Amino acid sequence: MNRREILKLSAMVLGTGVSASLSQALMAGVKPGTLPNVSLSAEQSKNIAMLAEMFIPTTDTPGAIAAGVPEFIETILTEWYKDDEREIFFAGLASLERDAQKKEGVSYYQASEDLRVALLTEQEHIASEYKAPAGFSLFGSKDDPNAPFFKKLKELVVTGYYTSEIGCKQEQIYKPMPGRYDGDLNYADFGRRFVS
Amino acid sequence: MTTQTTQFDAIVIGSGVTGGWAAKELTEKGLKVLMLDRGRMVEHVQDYVGEHKKPWEVPYRNKPLRDLYADEYEVQSKQYAFDETTRHFYNNDKKNPYANPNGFTWFRAGVVGGKSLLWGRQVYRWSDLDFEANKKDGHGVDWPIRYNDIEPWYSYVEKFVGVSGQAEGLPQLPDSVFQKPMNMNVVEKHVKGKMAETFDDRMMTIGRVAVQTEPKNGRGECHYCGPCHRGCSAGAYFSTQSSTLPAARATGNLTLVSDAVVEGIDYDPATKRASGVRVIDANSLQKTRYTSKLVFVCASTIGSTQILMNSKSEAFPTGLANRSDSLGRYLMDHTYATGAMGFFMGFEDKIDFGNRPNGIYIPRFQNVNGQEKEYLRGYNYQGGAMRPGLMGQAMNTPGFGADFKHSLRTPGPWMMYLGGFGECLPNKDNRMVLLENKKDRFGIPQIKFDFTWGKNEDMIREDIMKEGEAILTAAGAVGVRSFNSTGLAGESIHEMGTARMGRDPNTSVLNGWNQAHDVPNLFVTDGAAMASASCVNPSLTFMALTARAVDYAVKQLQQGYI
């Protein structure tokens, strides 16, 4: 394993350091004081559902929409997020919507798959330049209010999906009462994670 | 103030691991016991509202309620087990504050059962390496007991607690009475094997844990669901609710009063005895005074000493039983969150099943056969091997779509971490004081902590990192890195000292029976009594000392000495 791979693995477990903010870049085009109302428009809801399903589509198991991920995201957006986080999230959504309108004259959720993927990939690229503030956690990442749109979206989709009943019972092997600890099973016999 | 006219034989203040043990032992010996706890009642099973909650049933999928936590749980929300499935067990920091959360991390429960519901459940015997340490290097006062004094009491409590673990025959970490050990996973076995090949001085064993692996003591065995701190209806892990409280209640001799904040203990200079316990009802603020022949203070290290310090009289103007001026001093904790981690490649075809509420343990190996290192005393490692959790992996996996989704079905490579627990020397200036001009809602002076890690602890941390890296590297890990927390004391939740045992009444609060030198019917049997910290998890020793102290106290009472 080379150094780069090791660093990547470490990041996977530990999270990474170094601070810089990209929210300004994402905020370009959003005027102060134009924060959308906390209730979502139909178009925003449809865009969120589309994005969730693009992250975790229906394959041999149900996707994000079937698992109720869009509803979870809307709950977080309206009840849990603070204003600065909502600003970043809605600015990201607005940016996707604006670009879809510009290129194909339709809402993001109605755009061609190629365009939707390209625009979301662009968001991922922007987000990849963002470095989370230093903070050490052995067991995963903490919520970072300044994280860019793509990271926020991804965190919500992943959290929402893998804690949903479908995400637990159909995508993973749900064993709330394992009854034993066995630390030497063959992964190939299961092909999935266990969750409880 | 009303005076409760019921004459109790004994009052036990606190209901955590030591309060529970005191109540069980005293009631089983036939004494009429009043157990007081400042927290609200939690009944076994029915009040474990977070237990077995399905992931999709937890509010906001267990994302933290940030405003609430910042406002009301500023300290407690930093604890690893604190979330929406356990919050109801914790102290509300806004209602029950202390003066300087930035000076010491005081994790505390807010319920009957105390931290016994929330603890990490690791249980190990101390040895004479620990009990002789103060005398050998001159830090702290000599322990008035040795391993021989406590050994039978370890066995006694272990049988009832239900300790799973592996006998190893190590002099520095004596074996307990064990139920069958939990399993190591494939990588832990690998590391254990490599350590045996590489090192003569150190070894790895499975953690010793107060979680039953055999159905005994009227309690079930572990079903490996994982988060013990949500409560365990099977009673597999030892808590007051699962174990000592039912035993005490079964005698018919127990009166338990919750929401009972002890303001102070009265002292009668004529009889030289603790003569009453003053209690404030946490809800009505009504005051009641209870009397008894014996008083056992088991309110946690900090809580017990706060009560003693707030019990002032002409005879003891700085706090009950504080002739020595050692009350509140010699506060200790273990160094925490310093260690090393690394990845083990070649095990990607292996996965583990079940949520083992336990890890591995590397017993102390430094300064075991004499003073070998630049620093005094030593440390152990606790840790484990695992494949990383889904969230970290997902956030570091680029892309989205079907490939992204399917890639997350395979967990990342195995990693192992070793976290050191280092011994902290007793230091007179590490202390708690009461601020008379800053009182809580009950009119009780708030605690202020003064604590600074010493040079010896810094050197121990350095060695924890160095040797942790050496162990993982020798075992073939890649990407080995160390981590260091110089965080606030209190974070290991192994706070000890402040009412220490000793041989000399001029330098200690308690004698070798956890009995106040100057107040014969007053006993303090929790972490406050500790004269040194060892590096070994202390709860089992608290329990053994409590059972031993009760045995002594009741005999003294029967013989008319108390």
Interface residues (C-beta under 8 A of the other chain):
Chain A: M1 I6 L7 K8 L9 S10 A11 M12 V13 L14 G15 M54 F55 I56 P57 T59 G63 F72 T75 I76 E79 W80 K82 V117 L120 E124 S128 F136 L138 F139 G140 S141 D143 K151 K154 E155 V158 T159 G160 Y162 T163 S164 E165 C168 E171 Q172 K175 P176 M177 P178 G179 R180 Y181 D182 G183 D184 L185 N186 Y187 A188 F190 G191 R192 R193 F194 V195 S196
Chain B: H52 K54 P55 W56 V58 Y60 R61 N62 K63 P64 R66 M182 N183 M184 N185 V186 V187 E188 K189 H223 Y224 C225 G226 M341 F343 M345 E348 D349 K350 I351 D352 F353 G354 N355 R356 P388 G389 L390 M391 G392 Q393 A394 M395 N396 P398 G399 F400 G401 A402 F404 K405 H406 L408 R409 T410 P411 G412 P413 M415 Y417 V478 G479 R481 F483 S485
